[in-house]
Amino acid sequence: MVYKVSIVIPGSESGGAIINLREIPKVGDRIQVGEMEVEVMEVMDLVPPRGDFHFMHATCKVVEPQK
């Protein structure tokens, strides 16, 4: 199964992305989006799964690099 995930990052200059994942994203997961690491805050199904694809939306926040 491929999870096509629309990533939205409120307040971020990048705005977000659409990425493919091999596992369902869960609240608290950290995902690499380009050069940013984000933490999943909310996950919603967009439409029912179709074939090998599951379309989802995730609202995330940027994880600040540790110093």
Secondary structure, DSSP 8 states (H G I E B T S, - for coil): -EEEEEEE-TT-SS-EEEEEESS---TT-EEEETTEEEEEEEEEEEEEEETTEEEEEEEEEE-----
